[in-house]
Amino acid sequence: MKLEVLSEHPIADAVRARVDAALDAIERSFDVRVVFACESGSRGWGFASPDSDYDVRFLYVHRLRWYLTVEAQRDVIELPIDDELDIGGWELRKSLQLLRKSNPTLLEWLDSPVVYRADSEVAVRLRELGAHFFNPLKGRYHYLAMAKRNYREHLRSERVRHKKYLYVLRPLLAVRWIDAGRGMAPMRFADLVAGTVCDAEVIAEINDLLAIKMRAGEKEYGARRPLLNDLIESELARAGRAIDYKKSEGNATQLDDFLFNTVMSRSEN
């Protein structure tokens, strides 16, 4: 049995135009070049509600002079959140420092099924470097901690917000994916389910939950789901046991070369 609910959310042309205009304005205001921009959060995961906002995340590069100052400068750009758009980005050197540490959030951005803007060569190389520097221990710790926290805070009562089940299931299935030796977990929830869940009853329950979640508001509640709670509790117990992973090692010279080439390309334009 497969996940039946629509797993991708097409972005309306009007929204894409608004995002594109915001990215253009950022480039002009901060004198940067956006090399990658994507959708994060529920629209990237594939289970947005009708009232979900748009979580736009981007990576950008400055001109050469910015990198040659004595004092460190601000390396993030964040716009005020409005009624629909939540836009924020990281400077490329900061991003590569995080990539070297196998930052799961950055790796998810690079795997987002909704890409608003991308320098094709930069995006391809970033994904290659992400795979090279991926550390299963760090990824596992990140997702397991996220699942534990959301379970503890949101799934103990008889009435549960629909999306909180997904906020526990998604990271737990990411842990299961990593434990199976499959590398980085995919961002799309449908891909995670397809690669980690075989029980037809569980898939049917997830399908039902997704169908409700994608029609309901972000804050709507529903009855506790014993089948999903049983799955979550057993998976938390399994995942809590120690796993012996070889620590990944990456050559930072690759990151230095990539940063240099990208910054120099920006400075020549």
N, C-alpha and C positions, 0 to 999 in steps of 0.2 A: 504494500500500500504506500502511495506517495503523498506528499504534502500537496493538497489540492488548492489551497488558497493562493491568490495572486501573490507572487513573491517579490515582484519589483513594482515600484511606484513611479510611473512616468511623471516627469516634471512638466507642468504646464508651460507653454511657450512664454506666457506673461511672466511667470516666475523666473524662468531662465534669463529673460531679458532684464529683469530687475537685478538678478545676481550679477549678470555680466556688467551692467552699468555700475554697480557697487564696486566690483573689482577694478574697472577702469578708473573710477574715482580714487580708489586706494593707490593705484599706480601713480596717478598724477600728484596726489597730496603728499605722498611719502617718497616720491622719486624712486620707486622700486619696480621690479618686474615680477609678476605672479607667474611662477613656472608650473604650478599645479594647484587645482582647486576642486574639491569634491564635496559630496554630501556625507555627513557623519550622522550618528544617532539612528533613530527609528526608521527614517526614510532610506538610509543606507543598509540597515539590517533587513528591511523588507516587511515591517509590520507597523507602519504609521497609522495613526488615527486621523479622522477627517480634520481635527483641529491641531494636529502636530505642527510645530514650526519647522523651519528649514535651518538645519545646522550646517552652515557652509564653513569649511575649513580649507586653508590654503597655505602654500609654501612660497616664499618670495626671496629674491636676491637683490642686494643693493649694488650701487656702483662701487668701483674699486676703492675710492677714497674712504668710504665708510669703514672699510676693513683695516685702514691704516691710521687710526686714531689711537692716542695713548689711553684714553679712558674708555672703558667698556660702555656700549650704548644699548638702548632698549632693543630687545630682539623679538618682540611680539607686537602684533597689531591687533587691536580689538575694537570693534565698533559697538556703540550702544545698541542693546537688544531692542528691537521694536516689536510690533504686534505679529510679525511673520518671520523675519530674518534674524538669525543669530550668526554673526560673521566674525571669525577670528583666524589669525594666521601666525606662523612661525618663520623666522628668518632661516635661511638655508644652513648656515653653520650650526646654529642651535639644533636644527632638525637632524643634521648628520651626527652631532654629538649624542642625540637621543637614539638615533638609529644604531650607533655603535653599541649602545646599552640594550639593544633589542626592545625598544619601547613599544608595547603592544598597541597603544593608541595610534602612533604614527604608522605602524604596519597595517592597521585597519584602514586608515585613510588611503593608503596606497592600493588597497584591495577594494575600495568602494565601487559598487556597480554604477554609481551616479557621479560622473565626472563633468564638471562645468568648464574646466579649462586645463590644458596640459601642453607643455612643450614636450613633444613626443620623445625626443632623445633623452631629455632629463627624466621623464616619467619611467621610461624603460630601464634606465640605469639605476634609478632609485629602487625600483622593484627588484632588480638583480642584487643590489647591495643589501636590501632588506632580507632576502632569502639567505644571503651569505652570512649575515650577522645575527640571524635568528637564533635565540637561545631558548630551548624548550623549558628549562627550569624557570626562567623569568616569566615567560608567557604563562606557564602553568600557575605560578604563584599569583600573578595578576588576576587571572580569571577565577581561580578558586577563592581568593579573598573577596572578590566582587560578589560571587555567588553566596558565600557565607554571610556577608553583610546584608544583602538584600533579603535573604531567607530569614535571618534573625529579626530584621526590622519590619518586614512586611507580610510574611506568610504564616504567622502563628495564629491568626484570628479566624473566625468563621466567615467573615466577609473580607474579600481581598480585591485590591485594584487589579484589573485584568492585566495591565502591562507589567505588574510586578512579577507575575509568573514567568513572563518572557525574560525579565531582567535577571532571573535566577537560572532559567533553563539555558539561555544562550551561553553564558560563561561556563556552565557545567558541561555542556556538550562540547565547548571548545577545549576543556580539560580532557574530555574523553578522546577527542580528535588527536590532541598532542600525545596522549598516553599510547595511542595506537601507532605512534611513530610516523604520522602523516605530515609532520612539519607544521607550518603556520596554519592556524585555523582560518577558514574563509569568513569573510565578514557577513555574507548573506545567510540569514537564519535557515532558509530552505536548503542550502547546500550543507549546512551543519547537520540538520535533521537527516537528510538523505545519506550522509556518510557515517552516521553514528546511531541511528535508531531503526530497529527492525520490527519491533512489536507493533502489530496492526492496531491494537486497542490504544496504545499510547499515541500513535500517529493520528488516529481519529480524534482523540481528545485534544491534541494540539491543533488540529484543523478547526475544531469547534471553537477553541479559544481564540485562534487567529481571526476567524470569521466575525466573532463578536468584537474583538479588539479593533479591527479595522473599520467597524461601523460605529463604534461607541466613542465617546469623548475620552481624552487622556485621563481624566480623574474618576471615571466610572468604576463602580465596584460590582463584584459578582460573588456567587457562592464559592466556598472552598472546594477544591477539586482533589478528592482523596487519591485518585490514581496518579496525578502529577505530584502530589505531595510525597507519595510512597517512592516514586522514581527519584525525586530530588533528595529525599533523606537517605536512600540507599546509595545514591551516587556521591553524596557528601561523605558518607562513611567510607566508601571505597577510595575516593580521591584523597581522603585524609591520611592514608597510609603513605609512607615514604616511597619515593620513586628515585631510582638511581639513573641519573642522566649524565652523560659526558658534557662537561661545560664547553660551549662552543668558543672558538677563538677566531677572531677576524683580524686582518691586516689593515691597520688604520691608514696606511699609505694610500690605499685605494680611495678612501674618503677625502684625504688631502688633495689628491690629484683631481677628483671630481669637483670639489669645491673651487679649486684654482681655475679649472677649465670653464666652469659655469660663470664664475665672477668675471673672468677675463672676456668671455663672450658678451656679457652684459655691458662691460665697459667699452667695448668696441662699437656698440650700437648707438 
